Amino acid sequence: MSRPDLLARLSQAQAERAEADLLRRLRSVEAADGPYVVIGGRRLLSFASNDYLGLAQHPRLREALTAAAQRWGVGATAAHLLGGHRDAHEALEHQLACWTGRERALLFSSGYMANLGVLGALLREGDLCLQDRLNHACLIDGARLSGATMKRYVHNDTASARRQFETAQGVPALLASDGVFSMDGDIAPLRELAALCREQGALLHVDDAHGIGVLGTDGAGSVAEAGLDQNDVPVLMATLGKALGVCGAFVAGSAALIDGLVQFARTHMYTTALPPALAAATSAAVDIARFETWRRVRLHALIAHWRSGARSRGLDLLPSRTPIQPLLVGDSTAALRLSRELETRGYYVPAIRPPTVAAGKARLRVTLSALHSESMVEQLLDAVVQARA
Ligand SMILES: Cc1ncc(COP(=O)(O)O)c(C=O)c1O
């Protein structure tokens, strides 16, 4: 009996995507210089990066990286448990635990891996995993892989989450939410979610990929800003590749949680440790993010500037007070057209289309960084108005 050809099926799916104008295109960035990128030989002012504090090219990070690479070489050479765990990792874990007010922290090679690892270690078949409808793909994938029953509640709606809990009483449960939603920029109602989880005897897991470095007085993130401690949010995950400008991620929580993850998180156990030089660069980044408060102050001033400038030009905004300031377009083709129009005017702002966002919710995901100036923000606002005309 002949079998369907998998590569032909993949090509067919690709053709369907192209037909719907939803094809993704990999583009090479030839140079990066502060908020500018060079693509296809053209220098563009980028509003697309997650380098919210402007640390990715900071001299102290470069120095820490090169000094550690001189000492260790490049690769960690092994998984954490098999000789890959170096003192640079250990120091960073202590620093992250201290910053977030948790007993311990554990590094992962990416945020995707951290969420797969923690959900896989905690959940089993028959357990309940509640997820906000707009959670990041890796939280969804982590729950799927774990075998738990996943239910999704209406975005940021605690009453909807409560109803979902009530359909499955008496089973172990975990509620996972982005702290800051990656495509909308709004913040989860963390205090309400923590109270609900306490009432329901469920574990709360917050993915603060976009909150760390950005929110809270010392940048410890959305959970710290909400005044929630380790008892309220027992599982705190955040990435190192956004405001901290490097790459990787960590999970922070009680010593019991971290000890359990070391034993059971497969994406920690069966993968090569993050290069130690990256851990050293991240330590420098955490120092700057914690103590150079002016970067956060400047970022939030730019966000306010963007929002008042957009309002005065009649542009629709989503309710976000974070550096993620999407411009909702709706139709995918129109979003792509607007992005291309902006590019011809010298701005790089990619369109975000389904399936990353729901059908009819295509947008330009504008992100702001402490590297931008108010005049850059003004220029982009004017360009958007002209491009839409
Ligand atoms: C909310 C959220 N969680 C997790 C991730 C994944 O992190 P990483 O890029 O480190 O894999 C991202 C983005 O990439 C994200 O936006």
PDBQT file of the ligand as one rigid body, heavy atoms in Angstrom, charges set to zero:
ROOT
HETATM    1  C1  LIG A 401       5.973  34.955  26.388  1.00  0.00    +0.000 C 
HETATM    2  C2  LIG A 401       7.132  34.216  25.787  1.00  0.00    +0.000 A 
HETATM    3  N1  LIG A 401       7.566  33.093  26.380  1.00  0.00    +0.000 NA
HETATM    4  C3  LIG A 401       8.587  32.389  25.890  1.00  0.00    +0.000 A 
HETATM    5  C4  LIG A 401       9.242  32.798  24.757  1.00  0.00    +0.000 A 
HETATM    6  C5  LIG A 401      10.351  31.955  24.238  1.00  0.00    +0.000 C 
HETATM    7  O1  LIG A 401      11.572  32.421  24.691  1.00  0.00    +0.000 OA
HETATM    8  P1  LIG A 401      12.911  32.088  23.897  1.00  0.00    +0.000 P 
HETATM    9  O2  LIG A 401      12.955  33.026  22.729  1.00  0.00    +0.000 OA
HETATM   10  O3  LIG A 401      13.997  32.311  24.888  1.00  0.00    +0.000 OA
HETATM   11  O4  LIG A 401      12.801  30.657  23.472  1.00  0.00    +0.000 OA
HETATM   12  C6  LIG A 401       8.844  33.974  24.119  1.00  0.00    +0.000 A 
HETATM   13  C7  LIG A 401       9.491  34.525  22.915  1.00  0.00    +0.000 C 
HETATM   14  O5  LIG A 401      10.291  34.103  22.245  1.00  0.00    +0.000 OA
HETATM   15  C8  LIG A 401       7.760  34.695  24.631  1.00  0.00    +0.000 A 
HETATM   16  O6  LIG A 401       7.324  35.799  24.025  1.00  0.00    +0.000 OA
ENDROOT
TORSDOF 0
